[in-house]
Amino acid sequence: MNSLTLGSRFTVEGTLAGAHRSPLKGFSVEFADYRQYVPGDDLRHLDWRVYAKNERLYIRQYEEECNLRVYLLVDGSSSMSYTHEGDSKYHHACRLAGALAYLTVHQQDSVGVTIFDSETRANLPAKSGLEHLRVLCNTLCDHEPANDTDVAMTLHRLAEKVRRRALVIIFSDLFDDLERVRNALAHFRRRKHDVVVYHVLDKAEIEFPFRDVGNFEDLETGETLITNPREVRSAYQEAFADFLQGCQRICAGLDIEYVLAPTDRPVGAFVQEHMIRRKRAGR
């Protein structure tokens, strides 16, 4: 994945020298705009070619290039512990987050991580460097999903804490009231963040392949239901399709990138395909 890059389609703010646009006007190499000269301006930035055409003095303005700050917000609630086969949703989310953290550090940008359920369970501020990457990955691995979640409320709190404009990537199954989730995601957008949602789901949750009568347990409440899957499959699949469409509509309406991330997809190839799509889309 060394040849891949992770960028933000919006202007970001940072404190290190990097390759991403900043809203702060400075004197770097990327031209931003013209403005009319006023006494006291640095004459080195006069554009004499413009003056030769219309005999008016204009200053060339530039966008300061800065580092990209990436914040990985990982849902660590008990519903993320679900697995039908292979990795749980939480472990799959950790692998995705680790891959994106690696890309961020590799391009000399800074990355932070927050693990949450109804509360913030772990938080690492955005930094760069291989040692920080090691600590970040260990932090993800050390957490075990065990608590109820309140995705919406926790995201609201996190939106208040991410002060500088950044690329915010959320990994969650989004099992919450969708209107509340929409309001929480809108909070990030109001603060001018570029937001990506990795919707992490087990393939069995999407397809409901079960055949035999058995107990189905709510991982967050512990409630169980004995049912015949054949009798409820059609209704379940219809309801879950509505849920997916609702998530997609919410993200589209907020200009948020939505990425369905089933746990059966190999992480390396999946992230590579996503980064290629982002580049082609100019993100």
URFENRA-V666147 format. One record per helix or strand of 3 or more residues. SS is the DSSP state (H for helix, E for strand). FROM is the first residue (numbers start at 1). TO is the last residue. Records with the same first field share a line. If there is no record, write none. Layout:
# URFENRA-V666147
SS=FROM-TO ; FROM-TO
This chain:
# URFENRA-V666147
E=20-26 ; 30-36 ; 58-66 ; 69-75 ; 110-116 ; 120-127 ; 167-172 ; 194-201 ; 214-217 ; 224-227 ; 257-262
H=43-45 ; 48-54 ; 78-81 ; 89-106 ; 130-142 ; 151-161 ; 178-190 ; 203-207 ; 229-253 ; 267-280
